[in-house]
């Protein structure tokens, strides 16, 4: 059964907050199957976890939230901090380590490679109650996609994604290696073009700015979680005790 207890409201001085958080984490870990033998790992660049249970997703979100709280406490109380920054020939490395004897340790490593337009960040937060690891990786490269609004034409730009996949195929306009644009195979990415930003989701252009036309943001689907506001004077928001009504109000 998934752990459903909400995290505590941290009150009092630092020691009281730490004690409350430790007690909560202990109850959480004790309730999870095989928690003693299976560290909690979240890989931010891996996409969907494959699970189909919303409760399990909520449990992971709670674990991540409390890992972030624990990280903040470790950094605040740390009696040993090491920070190293190294830059050489287009490569960048930033290593940070904080350790508190009583409450655990936090490690972060950021790597960047300007030549390959790639970056990665690894974090680990661990003590005797949990071992939380997070991996974030990304890539930036020159790329092109077929223009969904103009058949037979392509759009050139700078593609950005956590897991960018490209094809060996390049644009035929130039043989200069430094100016080649590679065909983008990823389904989810951002593309910065000479005309503005494009946002691709699940292989479709879901949103875009176009400076050559109207200069406005276009989106195919919109969900307003709380309200929709026009300028500083009007709002369209959910109303009614059961949220089954819409209210258009003047707020200016």
N, C-alpha and C positions, 0 to 999 in steps of 0.2 A: 504493500500500500504506500502511495506517495506521501511525502511529508507535506502537510498543508498549513502548519502553524506559521503565522505571519511574524516577521522579524520584530524585535522589541523596539519601543521608542526609547532611544538612548537619553538618559537624564542623569543629573548629578555631575560629580567631578569625573576626571579622566579615569581614575581607578574603578569607580562604580560603573562607568560605561563599558570598560574592558571586561569586568566581571559578568555583566549582563550579556555581552556579546559572546563570551566564552561559554556561558551556560546554554545559550540558544544554539550555538554551533554544536555543542556536545549532544543536545537532544536531536538536532537535525541528522548528524552523522549516525547516531545510534539507531535512527528509524529507517535508514536506507539499507536495502539488501546488499550484503557483501561490502559494505562501506569500509570495513576494516582492511580489506584486501584490494580494493579497487579505487585508486585515486581519482578525483574528479578532474576531468580534462575538457576544456572547451577550446576548439580550434576555430578561430573566427573566419579563416579563409576556406573552410572545408565545405561550405554551403549547408544544405539541409542535413540534419542528423540522421534522418531515415525513420525516426519515430513518428507514430501517428496518434499518440496520446497527449491531449492538451495538458492534462494534469502533470505529466512528466516534464513537459516543456516549462510549465510554471515552476516546478521544483528546481530545474536547472537555472531559471531566472533568479530564484531566491538564493541559490547557492552562489551565483555570480555576484549578486548584490551584496551578500555578506562577506564574500571574499574581498570586494572593493573596500568595505568598511574595515575589515581586518588589515588590509594593506595600509590604509590611512593611519590606523593606530600604530602599526609597526614602525612606519616612517616617523611618526610623531615621538614615539618612545625609544627609538633606536639608540643603542649605545655603541654601535659600530656601523659607519657609513663609508662606502667606497664609491667614487665616481671617476670614470676614465673616459676621455674623449680622444679619438685618434682619427686624423684625416691624412690620407696619403694617396696620390695619383688617382683622384676621383672616387676613392672609396672612403666611406664614413662609418665609424663604429662608436657607439655610445653605450657604455656598460655602467650599470648602477646596482649597488647591492646595499641593503639595509638589514641589520640584524638586531633583534632584541632577545636577550637571554630568556626572558619569561614568556614572550608572546609569539615568537617565530621569526621568519625571515622573508624578505621580498627581494626578488632579482628581476632586472629588466635589461634586455640587450636589443639595441636597435642597429641594424646594418643597412647601409645604402651603397649602391654601385651606380655611379653616374654613367659609366660606359655602357652598361646593360640596362639602364633605366629601371632598376629594380630596388625594392626595399623590403625589409621584414622586421617585425618586432616580436620578441618572445618575452613573456612574463611568467613568473612563478611565485605563488604565495603559499607558504606551507608552515605548519607547526604540527603538534602531536594530534590535532583533531582533523585537519584537512590538508590536502595537497592539490592546489588549484593551479592549472597551467593554461595559458592562452597564447595562441599563435596567430599573428596577422601578417600576411604577405601580399605584396602588390607589385605591379609593373606598369611602366609608362612607355609607350612606343608610338612611332608614326604608323598610322593605319588607315585603311579605307574600307568602306562598306558600300554595297549597292544602294542607290538612292531609292527609298520606297515610294517617293512621290513623283519620280521621273524615271521611267523604265529605260534601262540601258546606260544610265549615267552612274557615276560613283561619287562619293563624298570623301574628301581627304581631311585628315585631322590628327590630333594627338589623342590617343586612346589611353584611358586610365581604368584600371580594374584591380581587384584583389587577386583574381585568378585569370589573368589575361592570356588568351590562347590565340595564336596567329598562324597563318598558313605560309608555306614557302613562297607562294605566289606574291609577286610585287608589281607595282605600277610600272608600265612600260615607258613612262615619260623620260626616264633618266637612267644612266648606267652608273651614276655616282652613288657609291654605297651609303654615304652619309645622308643622301636625300631620298632613299627608297622608302616607299610606304607598303606595309605588309597587309594582306587581307586578314580581317578580323574574323575569328571563328567563335569567339565568346558570345554568350547570349546576354550577359549583363555587363554593361560598361558605360562610361561617360566618354563622349567624343567632343573635343574642343576644335572647332573649325574656324575658317576665316569669317563665317557668317554668324557664329555664336555657338552655344552649347547644345548638344543633343544627349538625351538620356535613353538608353536602350535597356529594356527589361523583357526577359524571355524571348529574345530574338526579334523584338519589335521596337520601333521608335515610339516610346511612351510619352516623351515630353521634349520640348525644344524652344530655344530662343532663335529668332532669325532677324538679324540686323538689316538685311537687305529688303525686307518686306515691311512688317509693322512694328518690329522691335518688341513684341509682346511674348509672354510665356504661354505656350500651348501645351495642353495635356489631354490625353485621350480619356482618362478616367480620374476622378477626384473624390477623395473621401475626407470630409471635414470632421475631425474627431470631436470637436467642441462647438465651434461656430464658424460662420463665414461672414467676413466683414468687408464692406464696400467703403473705401476711404476711411475717415475717422468718425463717420456719423451714423451708419446703418449696419445692423447685424441681423443675420439669419441664423437662428439657433434652435436646438431641440427644446421642447417645452412639454408640460404635462407631467403628472406624477409617474406615469409609466413610459415616458419618452416617446409617445406616439403622436405628438403634435409638433408643428413647426411654428415659430414665432418670429415675425419680422419687426424689429424694434429700432427706434431712433435713439442713439447713444451720444450724439453730439450736443 
